[in-house]
Amino acid sequence: MKSTPSITNELIAICTEEYKGNKAELEVLDEFKQNYSSDRAVWWYTRDSFVYRLLNKALRVQNIDLLFLFRFFIRDLEQQLEENQCTSSICVYRCQLMSNDELK
């Protein structure tokens, strides 16, 4: 699904209402409107911006209307992840610091 101006404008309108009065976020919205391209979906999603916050909120609360507005972005994100999929496995570890008292 290609991002058309009408689909993008619909999302921008909702986001503008959501962030009314937040100058910094409105600037990011304007940047998104001017510069979004499907090959930068991962970049937009990982950036600290309305895209990450609103899309995650929509997924958490299962807001179908908002998810529908993000449909072009979700498709772009899926395609970009598929194109850049790693073919080999890596092993990662996570550590947690513990005090001596916790070990006893």
Buried (B, 14 or more C-beta within 10 A) or exposed (E): EEBEEEBBEBBBEBBBEBBEEEEEBBEBBEEBBEEBEBEBBBEBBEBEBBBEBBBEEBEEEEBEEBBEBBEBBBBBBEBBEEEEEEEEEEEEEEEEEEEEEEEE
